[in-house]
Amino acid sequence: NEQEWPKLKAGIEQALRDYEEHGFCMSIGDYMKDLNGVATPYIPADGSEVLSFNLGAPAFQMRRHMIEDDIGPHLIALVRNVKAAMDRHA
């Protein structure tokens, strides 16, 4: 829908800034008002398909500060561990 594009574009631009700054993207009530989410990519060393590791939860259980300070960094660590394990077996 053409009327929704400015909001979608702003969300994409914010996600790129979040990824650059934090290493993960956040959705704070963007998709659904009371739902927050966080995601980071898994980029295989062999050039195969990029995957997304993500988590979503009700906003009252997963607040922005929790994503920024705890959940997001742990998600990055999880993906690093998966990548290291996969690279050893490649």
HTML snippet that shows the backbone in 3Dmol.js (N, CA, C, O; Angstrom):
<script src="https://3Dmol.org/build/3Dmol-min.js"></script>
<div id="view" style="width:600px;height:400px;position:relative"></div>
<script>
const pdb = `
ATOM      1  N   ASN A   1       0.837  -1.170   0.000  1.00  0.00           N
ATOM      2  CA  ASN A   1       0.000   0.000   0.000  1.00  0.00           C
ATOM      3  C   ASN A   1       0.889   1.243   0.000  1.00  0.00           C
ATOM      4  O   ASN A   1       1.784   1.374   0.835  1.00  0.00           O
ATOM      5  N   GLU A   2       0.640   2.141  -0.929  1.00  0.00           N
ATOM      6  CA  GLU A   2       1.464   3.328  -1.103  1.00  0.00           C
ATOM      7  C   GLU A   2       1.473   4.248   0.117  1.00  0.00           C
ATOM      8  O   GLU A   2       2.496   4.860   0.423  1.00  0.00           O
ATOM      9  N   GLN A   3       0.357   4.348   0.807  1.00  0.00           N
ATOM     10  CA  GLN A   3       0.291   5.231   1.985  1.00  0.00           C
ATOM     11  C   GLN A   3       1.136   4.702   3.140  1.00  0.00           C
ATOM     12  O   GLN A   3       1.577   5.477   3.989  1.00  0.00           O
ATOM     13  N   GLU A   4       1.363   3.407   3.180  1.00  0.00           N
ATOM     14  CA  GLU A   4       2.138   2.809   4.265  1.00  0.00           C
ATOM     15  C   GLU A   4       3.642   2.864   4.025  1.00  0.00           C
ATOM     16  O   GLU A   4       4.423   2.641   4.950  1.00  0.00           O
ATOM     17  N   TRP A   5       4.062   3.161   2.780  1.00  0.00           N
ATOM     18  CA  TRP A   5       5.476   3.118   2.446  1.00  0.00           C
ATOM     19  C   TRP A   5       6.344   4.025   3.322  1.00  0.00           C
ATOM     20  O   TRP A   5       7.398   3.564   3.761  1.00  0.00           O
ATOM     21  N   PRO A   6       5.983   5.277   3.607  1.00  0.00           N
ATOM     22  CA  PRO A   6       6.866   6.101   4.446  1.00  0.00           C
ATOM     23  C   PRO A   6       7.158   5.464   5.810  1.00  0.00           C
ATOM     24  O   PRO A   6       8.291   5.521   6.287  1.00  0.00           O
ATOM     25  N   LYS A   7       6.156   4.866   6.432  1.00  0.00           N
ATOM     26  CA  LYS A   7       6.355   4.220   7.728  1.00  0.00           C
ATOM     27  C   LYS A   7       7.239   2.978   7.572  1.00  0.00           C
ATOM     28  O   LYS A   7       8.134   2.750   8.386  1.00  0.00           O
ATOM     29  N   LEU A   8       6.992   2.177   6.528  1.00  0.00           N
ATOM     30  CA  LEU A   8       7.819   0.994   6.277  1.00  0.00           C
ATOM     31  C   LEU A   8       9.266   1.391   6.001  1.00  0.00           C
ATOM     32  O   LEU A   8      10.196   0.775   6.523  1.00  0.00           O
ATOM     33  N   LYS A   9       9.451   2.418   5.182  1.00  0.00           N
ATOM     34  CA  LYS A   9      10.797   2.891   4.846  1.00  0.00           C
ATOM     35  C   LYS A   9      11.531   3.359   6.099  1.00  0.00           C
ATOM     36  O   LYS A   9      12.704   3.038   6.288  1.00  0.00           O
ATOM     37  N   ALA A  10      10.849   4.109   6.948  1.00  0.00           N
ATOM     38  CA  ALA A  10      11.461   4.581   8.191  1.00  0.00           C
ATOM     39  C   ALA A  10      11.857   3.399   9.075  1.00  0.00           C
ATOM     40  O   ALA A  10      12.915   3.425   9.704  1.00  0.00           O
ATOM     41  N   GLY A  11      11.018   2.367   9.125  1.00  0.00           N
ATOM     42  CA  GLY A  11      11.327   1.176   9.914  1.00  0.00           C
ATOM     43  C   GLY A  11      12.544   0.431   9.385  1.00  0.00           C
ATOM     44  O   GLY A  11      13.371  -0.048  10.161  1.00  0.00           O
ATOM     45  N   ILE A  12      12.651   0.335   8.075  1.00  0.00           N
ATOM     46  CA  ILE A  12      13.809  -0.324   7.449  1.00  0.00           C
ATOM     47  C   ILE A  12      15.080   0.464   7.744  1.00  0.00           C
ATOM     48  O   ILE A  12      16.113  -0.113   8.084  1.00  0.00           O
ATOM     49  N   GLU A  13      14.999   1.775   7.613  1.00  0.00           N
ATOM     50  CA  GLU A  13      16.164   2.610   7.887  1.00  0.00           C
ATOM     51  C   GLU A  13      16.587   2.511   9.350  1.00  0.00           C
ATOM     52  O   GLU A  13      17.780   2.484   9.651  1.00  0.00           O
ATOM     53  N   GLN A  14      15.611   2.455  10.264  1.00  0.00           N
ATOM     54  CA  GLN A  14      15.932   2.308  11.685  1.00  0.00           C
ATOM     55  C   GLN A  14      16.564   0.948  11.948  1.00  0.00           C
ATOM     56  O   GLN A  14      17.510   0.847  12.729  1.00  0.00           O
ATOM     57  N   ALA A  15      16.056  -0.091  11.310  1.00  0.00           N
ATOM     58  CA  ALA A  15      16.617  -1.432  11.480  1.00  0.00           C
ATOM     59  C   ALA A  15      18.080  -1.468  11.030  1.00  0.00           C
ATOM     60  O   ALA A  15      18.916  -2.094  11.680  1.00  0.00           O
ATOM     61  N   LEU A  16      18.383  -0.802   9.927  1.00  0.00           N
ATOM     62  CA  LEU A  16      19.772  -0.747   9.454  1.00  0.00           C
ATOM     63  C   LEU A  16      20.662  -0.015  10.450  1.00  0.00           C
ATOM     64  O   LEU A  16      21.794  -0.432  10.696  1.00  0.00           O
ATOM     65  N   ARG A  17      20.157   1.073  11.023  1.00  0.00           N
ATOM     66  CA  ARG A  17      20.929   1.799  12.041  1.00  0.00           C
ATOM     67  C   ARG A  17      21.121   0.934  13.290  1.00  0.00           C
ATOM     68  O   ARG A  17      22.213   0.883  13.856  1.00  0.00           O
ATOM     69  N   ASP A  18      20.053   0.258  13.712  1.00  0.00           N
ATOM     70  CA  ASP A  18      20.154  -0.623  14.888  1.00  0.00           C
ATOM     71  C   ASP A  18      21.185  -1.724  14.648  1.00  0.00           C
ATOM     72  O   ASP A  18      22.000  -2.019  15.523  1.00  0.00           O
ATOM     73  N   TYR A  19      21.147  -2.325  13.468  1.00  0.00           N
ATOM     74  CA  TYR A  19      22.100  -3.399  13.161  1.00  0.00           C
ATOM     75  C   TYR A  19      23.527  -2.864  13.170  1.00  0.00           C
ATOM     76  O   TYR A  19      24.432  -3.509  13.699  1.00  0.00           O
ATOM     77  N   GLU A  20      23.725  -1.700  12.592  1.00  0.00           N
ATOM     78  CA  GLU A  20      25.059  -1.104  12.555  1.00  0.00           C
ATOM     79  C   GLU A  20      25.557  -0.792  13.966  1.00  0.00           C
ATOM     80  O   GLU A  20      26.728  -1.015  14.276  1.00  0.00           O
ATOM     81  N   GLU A  21      24.677  -0.280  14.814  1.00  0.00           N
ATOM     82  CA  GLU A  21      25.068   0.119  16.170  1.00  0.00           C
ATOM     83  C   GLU A  21      25.149  -1.057  17.148  1.00  0.00           C
ATOM     84  O   GLU A  21      26.080  -1.133  17.950  1.00  0.00           O
ATOM     85  N   HIS A  22      24.181  -1.968  17.084  1.00  0.00           N
ATOM     86  CA  HIS A  22      24.069  -3.022  18.086  1.00  0.00           C
ATOM     87  C   HIS A  22      24.428  -4.420  17.576  1.00  0.00           C
ATOM     88  O   HIS A  22      24.784  -5.290  18.371  1.00  0.00           O
ATOM     89  N   GLY A  23      24.338  -4.649  16.257  1.00  0.00           N
ATOM     90  CA  GLY A  23      24.545  -5.988  15.721  1.00  0.00           C
ATOM     91  C   GLY A  23      23.260  -6.790  15.636  1.00  0.00           C
ATOM     92  O   GLY A  23      23.279  -7.972  15.295  1.00  0.00           O
ATOM     93  N   PHE A  24      22.141  -6.143  15.949  1.00  0.00           N
ATOM     94  CA  PHE A  24      20.825  -6.768  15.846  1.00  0.00           C
ATOM     95  C   PHE A  24      19.786  -5.693  15.544  1.00  0.00           C
ATOM     96  O   PHE A  24      20.006  -4.504  15.774  1.00  0.00           O
ATOM     97  N   CYS A  25      18.658  -6.143  15.027  1.00  0.00           N
ATOM     98  CA  CYS A  25      17.538  -5.249  14.725  1.00  0.00           C
ATOM     99  C   CYS A  25      16.449  -5.464  15.764  1.00  0.00           C
ATOM    100  O   CYS A  25      16.300  -6.560  16.304  1.00  0.00           O
ATOM    101  N   MET A  26      15.695  -4.421  16.036  1.00  0.00           N
ATOM    102  CA  MET A  26      14.610  -4.501  17.007  1.00  0.00           C
ATOM    103  C   MET A  26      13.300  -4.066  16.370  1.00  0.00           C
ATOM    104  O   MET A  26      13.275  -3.214  15.481  1.00  0.00           O
ATOM    105  N   SER A  27      12.245  -4.649  16.828  1.00  0.00           N
ATOM    106  CA  SER A  27      10.906  -4.201  16.485  1.00  0.00           C
ATOM    107  C   SER A  27      10.195  -3.922  17.806  1.00  0.00           C
ATOM    108  O   SER A  27       9.837  -4.845  18.539  1.00  0.00           O
ATOM    109  N   ILE A  28      10.001  -2.674  18.091  1.00  0.00           N
ATOM    110  CA  ILE A  28       9.373  -2.269  19.343  1.00  0.00           C
ATOM    111  C   ILE A  28       7.959  -1.804  19.012  1.00  0.00           C
ATOM    112  O   ILE A  28       7.714  -0.623  18.764  1.00  0.00           O
ATOM    113  N   GLY A  29       7.045  -2.755  19.016  1.00  0.00           N
ATOM    114  CA  GLY A  29       5.645  -2.446  18.724  1.00  0.00           C
ATOM    115  C   GLY A  29       5.375  -2.072  17.286  1.00  0.00           C
ATOM    116  O   GLY A  29       4.316  -1.521  16.989  1.00  0.00           O
ATOM    117  N   ASP A  30       6.302  -2.354  16.378  1.00  0.00           N
ATOM    118  CA  ASP A  30       6.113  -1.961  14.980  1.00  0.00           C
ATOM    119  C   ASP A  30       5.092  -2.835  14.266  1.00  0.00           C
ATOM    120  O   ASP A  30       4.213  -2.327  13.570  1.00  0.00           O
ATOM    121  N   TYR A  31       5.205  -4.126  14.433  1.00  0.00           N
ATOM    122  CA  TYR A  31       4.319  -5.059  13.739  1.00  0.00           C
ATOM    123  C   TYR A  31       2.973  -5.143  14.454  1.00  0.00           C
ATOM    124  O   TYR A  31       1.915  -5.027  13.834  1.00  0.00           O
ATOM    125  N   MET A  32       3.033  -5.341  15.740  1.00  0.00           N
ATOM    126  CA  MET A  32       1.849  -5.340  16.597  1.00  0.00           C
ATOM    127  C   MET A  32       2.176  -4.490  17.813  1.00  0.00           C
ATOM    128  O   MET A  32       3.271  -4.588  18.367  1.00  0.00           O
ATOM    129  N   LYS A  33       1.249  -3.671  18.222  1.00  0.00           N
ATOM    130  CA  LYS A  33       1.482  -2.695  19.294  1.00  0.00           C
ATOM    131  C   LYS A  33       2.071  -3.315  20.563  1.00  0.00           C
ATOM    132  O   LYS A  33       2.957  -2.722  21.179  1.00  0.00           O
ATOM    133  N   ASP A  34       1.607  -4.471  20.956  1.00  0.00           N
ATOM    134  CA  ASP A  34       2.023  -5.076  22.215  1.00  0.00           C
ATOM    135  C   ASP A  34       3.020  -6.216  22.041  1.00  0.00           C
ATOM    136  O   ASP A  34       3.126  -7.087  22.905  1.00  0.00           O
ATOM    137  N   LEU A  35       3.753  -6.212  20.923  1.00  0.00           N
ATOM    138  CA  LEU A  35       4.713  -7.269  20.641  1.00  0.00           C
ATOM    139  C   LEU A  35       6.052  -6.649  20.266  1.00  0.00           C
ATOM    140  O   LEU A  35       6.122  -5.773  19.405  1.00  0.00           O
ATOM    141  N   ASN A  36       7.105  -7.108  20.916  1.00  0.00           N
ATOM    142  CA  ASN A  36       8.457  -6.655  20.595  1.00  0.00           C
ATOM    143  C   ASN A  36       9.266  -7.821  20.058  1.00  0.00           C
ATOM    144  O   ASN A  36       8.973  -8.981  20.347  1.00  0.00           O
ATOM    145  N   GLY A  37      10.284  -7.505  19.277  1.00  0.00           N
ATOM    146  CA  GLY A  37      11.113  -8.554  18.707  1.00  0.00           C
ATOM    147  C   GLY A  37      12.542  -8.097  18.505  1.00  0.00           C
ATOM    148  O   GLY A  37      12.848  -6.905  18.522  1.00  0.00           O
ATOM    149  N   VAL A  38      13.407  -9.078  18.313  1.00  0.00           N
ATOM    150  CA  VAL A  38      14.817  -8.828  18.063  1.00  0.00           C
ATOM    151  C   VAL A  38      15.304  -9.898  17.092  1.00  0.00           C
ATOM    152  O   VAL A  38      14.844 -11.039  17.134  1.00  0.00           O
ATOM    153  N   ALA A  39      16.240  -9.524  16.215  1.00  0.00           N
ATOM    154  CA  ALA A  39      16.761 -10.479  15.233  1.00  0.00           C
ATOM    155  C   ALA A  39      18.189 -10.120  14.855  1.00  0.00           C
ATOM    156  O   ALA A  39      18.588  -8.956  14.877  1.00  0.00           O
ATOM    157  N   THR A  40      18.945 -11.151  14.507  1.00  0.00           N
ATOM    158  CA  THR A  40      20.293 -10.965  13.979  1.00  0.00           C
ATOM    159  C   THR A  40      20.548 -12.049  12.939  1.00  0.00           C
ATOM    160  O   THR A  40      19.995 -13.144  13.042  1.00  0.00           O
ATOM    161  N   PRO A  41      21.378 -11.759  11.942  1.00  0.00           N
ATOM    162  CA  PRO A  41      21.584 -12.751  10.889  1.00  0.00           C
ATOM    163  C   PRO A  41      22.655 -13.783  11.232  1.00  0.00           C
ATOM    164  O   PRO A  41      23.568 -13.536  12.019  1.00  0.00           O
ATOM    165  N   TYR A  42      22.504 -14.930  10.618  1.00  0.00           N
ATOM    166  CA  TYR A  42      23.542 -15.959  10.579  1.00  0.00           C
ATOM    167  C   TYR A  42      24.005 -15.984   9.130  1.00  0.00           C
ATOM    168  O   TYR A  42      23.237 -16.322   8.228  1.00  0.00           O
ATOM    169  N   ILE A  43      25.262 -15.626   8.915  1.00  0.00           N
ATOM    170  CA  ILE A  43      25.811 -15.554   7.560  1.00  0.00           C
ATOM    171  C   ILE A  43      26.838 -16.671   7.420  1.00  0.00           C
ATOM    172  O   ILE A  43      27.960 -16.548   7.912  1.00  0.00           O
ATOM    173  N   PRO A  44      26.462 -17.762   6.752  1.00  0.00           N
ATOM    174  CA  PRO A  44      27.369 -18.907   6.625  1.00  0.00           C
ATOM    175  C   PRO A  44      28.649 -18.561   5.861  1.00  0.00           C
ATOM    176  O   PRO A  44      28.626 -17.803   4.891  1.00  0.00           O
ATOM    177  N   ALA A  45      29.751 -19.128   6.316  1.00  0.00           N
ATOM    178  CA  ALA A  45      31.046 -18.893   5.675  1.00  0.00           C
ATOM    179  C   ALA A  45      31.085 -19.426   4.254  1.00  0.00           C
ATOM    180  O   ALA A  45      31.847 -18.925   3.427  1.00  0.00           O
ATOM    181  N   ASP A  46      30.265 -20.446   3.955  1.00  0.00           N
ATOM    182  CA  ASP A  46      30.300 -21.054   2.623  1.00  0.00           C
ATOM    183  C   ASP A  46      29.469 -20.295   1.591  1.00  0.00           C
ATOM    184  O   ASP A  46      29.344 -20.731   0.447  1.00  0.00           O
ATOM    185  N   GLY A  47      28.907 -19.169   1.995  1.00  0.00           N
ATOM    186  CA  GLY A  47      28.132 -18.363   1.053  1.00  0.00           C
ATOM    187  C   GLY A  47      26.715 -18.855   0.825  1.00  0.00           C
ATOM    188  O   GLY A  47      26.008 -18.326  -0.032  1.00  0.00           O
ATOM    189  N   SER A  48      26.290 -19.861   1.580  1.00  0.00           N
ATOM    190  CA  SER A  48      24.916 -20.340   1.416  1.00  0.00           C
ATOM    191  C   SER A  48      23.929 -19.336   2.027  1.00  0.00           C
ATOM    192  O   SER A  48      24.323 -18.267   2.495  1.00  0.00           O
ATOM    193  N   GLU A  49      22.686 -19.688   2.014  1.00  0.00           N
ATOM    194  CA  GLU A  49      21.606 -18.781   2.378  1.00  0.00           C
ATOM    195  C   GLU A  49      21.759 -18.198   3.788  1.00  0.00           C
ATOM    196  O   GLU A  49      22.058 -18.913   4.744  1.00  0.00           O
ATOM    197  N   VAL A  50      21.546 -16.887   3.889  1.00  0.00           N
ATOM    198  CA  VAL A  50      21.561 -16.190   5.170  1.00  0.00           C
ATOM    199  C   VAL A  50      20.280 -16.544   5.921  1.00  0.00           C
ATOM    200  O   VAL A  50      19.194 -16.578   5.342  1.00  0.00           O
ATOM    201  N   LEU A  51      20.424 -16.806   7.214  1.00  0.00           N
ATOM    202  CA  LEU A  51      19.282 -17.133   8.057  1.00  0.00           C
ATOM    203  C   LEU A  51      19.110 -16.058   9.119  1.00  0.00           C
ATOM    204  O   LEU A  51      20.049 -15.324   9.426  1.00  0.00           O
ATOM    205  N   SER A  52      17.922 -15.969   9.674  1.00  0.00           N
ATOM    206  CA  SER A  52      17.641 -15.021  10.746  1.00  0.00           C
ATOM    207  C   SER A  52      17.359 -15.773  12.043  1.00  0.00           C
ATOM    208  O   SER A  52      16.514 -16.667  12.091  1.00  0.00           O
ATOM    209  N   PHE A  53      18.070 -15.397  13.074  1.00  0.00           N
ATOM    210  CA  PHE A  53      17.759 -15.874  14.419  1.00  0.00           C
ATOM    211  C   PHE A  53      16.967 -14.755  15.076  1.00  0.00           C
ATOM    212  O   PHE A  53      17.414 -13.608  15.100  1.00  0.00           O
ATOM    213  N   ASN A  54      15.799 -15.077  15.607  1.00  0.00           N
ATOM    214  CA  ASN A  54      14.960 -14.012  16.146  1.00  0.00           C
ATOM    215  C   ASN A  54      14.135 -14.494  17.324  1.00  0.00           C
ATOM    216  O   ASN A  54      13.981 -15.692  17.562  1.00  0.00           O
ATOM    217  N   LEU A  55      13.618 -13.531  18.042  1.00  0.00           N
ATOM    218  CA  LEU A  55      12.804 -13.803  19.208  1.00  0.00           C
ATOM    219  C   LEU A  55      11.762 -12.702  19.303  1.00  0.00           C
ATOM    220  O   LEU A  55      12.071 -11.524  19.127  1.00  0.00           O
ATOM    221  N   GLY A  56      10.544 -13.088  19.580  1.00  0.00           N
ATOM    222  CA  GLY A  56       9.474 -12.126  19.804  1.00  0.00           C
ATOM    223  C   GLY A  56       8.729 -12.485  21.073  1.00  0.00           C
ATOM    224  O   GLY A  56       8.638 -13.658  21.435  1.00  0.00           O
ATOM    225  N   ALA A  57       8.198 -11.483  21.748  1.00  0.00           N
ATOM    226  CA  ALA A  57       7.469 -11.712  22.987  1.00  0.00           C
ATOM    227  C   ALA A  57       6.570 -10.515  23.260  1.00  0.00           C
ATOM    228  O   ALA A  57       6.766  -9.439  22.694  1.00  0.00           O
ATOM    229  N   PRO A  58       5.585 -10.708  24.127  1.00  0.00           N
ATOM    230  CA  PRO A  58       4.753  -9.569  24.512  1.00  0.00           C
ATOM    231  C   PRO A  58       5.628  -8.450  25.089  1.00  0.00           C
ATOM    232  O   PRO A  58       6.609  -8.707  25.787  1.00  0.00           O
ATOM    233  N   ALA A  59       5.255  -7.224  24.787  1.00  0.00           N
ATOM    234  CA  ALA A  59       6.055  -6.068  25.188  1.00  0.00           C
ATOM    235  C   ALA A  59       6.265  -5.993  26.698  1.00  0.00           C
ATOM    236  O   ALA A  59       7.312  -5.534  27.154  1.00  0.00           O
ATOM    237  N   PHE A  60       5.288  -6.436  27.471  1.00  0.00           N
ATOM    238  CA  PHE A  60       5.451  -6.362  28.928  1.00  0.00           C
ATOM    239  C   PHE A  60       6.477  -7.367  29.443  1.00  0.00           C
ATOM    240  O   PHE A  60       6.967  -7.222  30.563  1.00  0.00           O
ATOM    241  N   GLN A  61       6.811  -8.384  28.648  1.00  0.00           N
ATOM    242  CA  GLN A  61       7.811  -9.378  29.045  1.00  0.00           C
ATOM    243  C   GLN A  61       9.189  -9.103  28.451  1.00  0.00           C
ATOM    244  O   GLN A  61      10.202  -9.554  28.987  1.00  0.00           O
ATOM    245  N   MET A  62       9.226  -8.370  27.355  1.00  0.00           N
ATOM    246  CA  MET A  62      10.485  -8.102  26.671  1.00  0.00           C
ATOM    247  C   MET A  62      10.515  -6.620  26.293  1.00  0.00           C
ATOM    248  O   MET A  62      10.091  -6.225  25.207  1.00  0.00           O
ATOM    249  N   ARG A  63      11.015  -5.836  27.200  1.00  0.00           N
ATOM    250  CA  ARG A  63      11.059  -4.384  27.000  1.00  0.00           C
ATOM    251  C   ARG A  63      12.332  -3.994  26.232  1.00  0.00           C
ATOM    252  O   ARG A  63      13.294  -4.758  26.149  1.00  0.00           O
ATOM    253  N   ARG A  64      12.296  -2.794  25.683  1.00  0.00           N
ATOM    254  CA  ARG A  64      13.410  -2.319  24.861  1.00  0.00           C
ATOM    255  C   ARG A  64      14.751  -2.440  25.588  1.00  0.00           C
ATOM    256  O   ARG A  64      15.720  -2.938  25.015  1.00  0.00           O
ATOM    257  N   HIS A  65      14.816  -1.993  26.836  1.00  0.00           N
ATOM    258  CA  HIS A  65      16.088  -2.027  27.562  1.00  0.00           C
ATOM    259  C   HIS A  65      16.568  -3.464  27.739  1.00  0.00           C
ATOM    260  O   HIS A  65      17.775  -3.706  27.754  1.00  0.00           O
ATOM    261  N   MET A  66      15.660  -4.413  27.873  1.00  0.00           N
ATOM    262  CA  MET A  66      16.039  -5.819  27.989  1.00  0.00           C
ATOM    263  C   MET A  66      16.643  -6.318  26.677  1.00  0.00           C
ATOM    264  O   MET A  66      17.610  -7.079  26.680  1.00  0.00           O
ATOM    265  N   ILE A  67      16.065  -5.886  25.564  1.00  0.00           N
ATOM    266  CA  ILE A  67      16.598  -6.269  24.252  1.00  0.00           C
ATOM    267  C   ILE A  67      17.987  -5.690  24.063  1.00  0.00           C
ATOM    268  O   ILE A  67      18.919  -6.402  23.692  1.00  0.00           O
ATOM    269  N   GLU A  68      18.124  -4.389  24.320  1.00  0.00           N
ATOM    270  CA  GLU A  68      19.404  -3.716  24.094  1.00  0.00           C
ATOM    271  C   GLU A  68      20.506  -4.229  25.017  1.00  0.00           C
ATOM    272  O   GLU A  68      21.642  -4.415  24.582  1.00  0.00           O
ATOM    273  N   ASP A  69      20.177  -4.458  26.294  1.00  0.00           N
ATOM    274  CA  ASP A  69      21.201  -4.765  27.289  1.00  0.00           C
ATOM    275  C   ASP A  69      21.465  -6.248  27.496  1.00  0.00           C
ATOM    276  O   ASP A  69      22.547  -6.620  27.948  1.00  0.00           O
ATOM    277  N   ASP A  70      20.497  -7.106  27.175  1.00  0.00           N
ATOM    278  CA  ASP A  70      20.633  -8.512  27.536  1.00  0.00           C
ATOM    279  C   ASP A  70      20.288  -9.460  26.383  1.00  0.00           C
ATOM    280  O   ASP A  70      21.139 -10.231  25.939  1.00  0.00           O
ATOM    281  N   ILE A  71      19.069  -9.406  25.909  1.00  0.00           N
ATOM    282  CA  ILE A  71      18.594 -10.393  24.938  1.00  0.00           C
ATOM    283  C   ILE A  71      19.343 -10.276  23.612  1.00  0.00           C
ATOM    284  O   ILE A  71      19.800 -11.283  23.072  1.00  0.00           O
ATOM    285  N   GLY A  72      19.472  -9.066  23.086  1.00  0.00           N
ATOM    286  CA  GLY A  72      20.183  -8.873  21.822  1.00  0.00           C
ATOM    287  C   GLY A  72      21.616  -9.365  21.867  1.00  0.00           C
ATOM    288  O   GLY A  72      22.024 -10.131  20.995  1.00  0.00           O
ATOM    289  N   PRO A  73      22.404  -8.940  22.872  1.00  0.00           N
ATOM    290  CA  PRO A  73      23.773  -9.453  22.961  1.00  0.00           C
ATOM    291  C   PRO A  73      23.846 -10.979  23.121  1.00  0.00           C
ATOM    292  O   PRO A  73      24.749 -11.613  22.575  1.00  0.00           O
ATOM    293  N   HIS A  74      22.903 -11.569  23.863  1.00  0.00           N
ATOM    294  CA  HIS A  74      22.893 -13.021  23.992  1.00  0.00           C
ATOM    295  C   HIS A  74      22.545 -13.699  22.664  1.00  0.00           C
ATOM    296  O   HIS A  74      23.076 -14.764  22.349  1.00  0.00           O
ATOM    297  N   LEU A  75      21.664 -13.086  21.899  1.00  0.00           N
ATOM    298  CA  LEU A  75      21.313 -13.628  20.587  1.00  0.00           C
ATOM    299  C   LEU A  75      22.525 -13.594  19.658  1.00  0.00           C
ATOM    300  O   LEU A  75      22.765 -14.545  18.915  1.00  0.00           O
ATOM    301  N   ILE A  76      23.278 -12.514  19.697  1.00  0.00           N
ATOM    302  CA  ILE A  76      24.509 -12.416  18.903  1.00  0.00           C
ATOM    303  C   ILE A  76      25.484 -13.519  19.315  1.00  0.00           C
ATOM    304  O   ILE A  76      26.077 -14.178  18.461  1.00  0.00           O
ATOM    305  N   ALA A  77      25.648 -13.717  20.619  1.00  0.00           N
ATOM    306  CA  ALA A  77      26.555 -14.767  21.114  1.00  0.00           C
ATOM    307  C   ALA A  77      26.099 -16.145  20.648  1.00  0.00           C
ATOM    308  O   ALA A  77      26.924 -16.975  20.265  1.00  0.00           O
ATOM    309  N   LEU A  78      24.803 -16.392  20.676  1.00  0.00           N
ATOM    310  CA  LEU A  78      24.268 -17.672  20.206  1.00  0.00           C
ATOM    311  C   LEU A  78      24.626 -17.892  18.744  1.00  0.00           C
ATOM    312  O   LEU A  78      25.084 -18.973  18.374  1.00  0.00           O
ATOM    313  N   VAL A  79      24.422 -16.887  17.921  1.00  0.00           N
ATOM    314  CA  VAL A  79      24.718 -17.017  16.490  1.00  0.00           C
ATOM    315  C   VAL A  79      26.216 -17.216  16.273  1.00  0.00           C
ATOM    316  O   VAL A  79      26.611 -18.000  15.410  1.00  0.00           O
ATOM    317  N   ARG A  80      27.049 -16.528  17.034  1.00  0.00           N
ATOM    318  CA  ARG A  80      28.511 -16.732  16.926  1.00  0.00           C
ATOM    319  C   ARG A  80      28.880 -18.172  17.262  1.00  0.00           C
ATOM    320  O   ARG A  80      29.715 -18.777  16.589  1.00  0.00           O
ATOM    321  N   ASN A  81      28.256 -18.722  18.305  1.00  0.00           N
ATOM    322  CA  ASN A  81      28.532 -20.106  18.694  1.00  0.00           C
ATOM    323  C   ASN A  81      28.075 -21.090  17.619  1.00  0.00           C
ATOM    324  O   ASN A  81      28.780 -22.051  17.313  1.00  0.00           O
ATOM    325  N   VAL A  82      26.904 -20.850  17.050  1.00  0.00           N
ATOM    326  CA  VAL A  82      26.408 -21.712  15.964  1.00  0.00           C
ATOM    327  C   VAL A  82      27.352 -21.614  14.764  1.00  0.00           C
ATOM    328  O   VAL A  82      27.714 -22.626  14.164  1.00  0.00           O
ATOM    329  N   LYS A  83      27.743 -20.392  14.425  1.00  0.00           N
ATOM    330  CA  LYS A  83      28.632 -20.195  13.283  1.00  0.00           C
ATOM    331  C   LYS A  83      29.967 -20.914  13.502  1.00  0.00           C
ATOM    332  O   LYS A  83      30.476 -21.566  12.591  1.00  0.00           O
ATOM    333  N   ALA A  84      30.532 -20.797  14.701  1.00  0.00           N
ATOM    334  CA  ALA A  84      31.808 -21.463  14.994  1.00  0.00           C
ATOM    335  C   ALA A  84      31.661 -22.982  14.880  1.00  0.00           C
ATOM    336  O   ALA A  84      32.532 -23.653  14.326  1.00  0.00           O
ATOM    337  N   ALA A  85      30.569 -23.516  15.399  1.00  0.00           N
ATOM    338  CA  ALA A  85      30.340 -24.960  15.312  1.00  0.00           C
ATOM    339  C   ALA A  85      30.153 -25.403  13.861  1.00  0.00           C
ATOM    340  O   ALA A  85      30.685 -26.437  13.457  1.00  0.00           O
ATOM    341  N   MET A  86      29.416 -24.642  13.091  1.00  0.00           N
ATOM    342  CA  MET A  86      29.180 -24.989  11.689  1.00  0.00           C
ATOM    343  C   MET A  86      30.460 -24.867  10.867  1.00  0.00           C
ATOM    344  O   MET A  86      30.716 -25.695   9.993  1.00  0.00           O
ATOM    345  N   ASP A  87      31.253 -23.855  11.137  1.00  0.00           N
ATOM    346  CA  ASP A  87      32.507 -23.674  10.415  1.00  0.00           C
ATOM    347  C   ASP A  87      33.487 -24.810  10.693  1.00  0.00           C
ATOM    348  O   ASP A  87      34.256 -25.198   9.814  1.00  0.00           O
ATOM    349  N   ARG A  88      33.461 -25.344  11.915  1.00  0.00           N
ATOM    350  CA  ARG A  88      34.345 -26.481  12.248  1.00  0.00           C
ATOM    351  C   ARG A  88      33.956 -27.738  11.479  1.00  0.00           C
ATOM    352  O   ARG A  88      34.801 -28.580  11.178  1.00  0.00           O
ATOM    353  N   HIS A  89      32.676 -27.855  11.166  1.00  0.00           N
ATOM    354  CA  HIS A  89      32.180 -29.054  10.480  1.00  0.00           C
ATOM    355  C   HIS A  89      32.106 -28.908   8.968  1.00  0.00           C
ATOM    356  O   HIS A  89      31.694 -29.833   8.268  1.00  0.00           O
ATOM    357  N   ALA A  90      32.504 -27.752   8.471  1.00  0.00           N
ATOM    358  CA  ALA A  90      32.420 -27.512   7.018  1.00  0.00           C
ATOM    359  C   ALA A  90      33.578 -28.142   6.278  1.00  0.00           C
ATOM    360  O   ALA A  90      33.660 -28.035   5.054  1.00  0.00           O
TER     361      ALA A  90
END
`;
const viewer = $3Dmol.createViewer("view");
viewer.addModel(pdb, "pdb");
viewer.setStyle({}, {cartoon: {color: "spectrum"}});
viewer.zoomTo();
viewer.render();
</script>
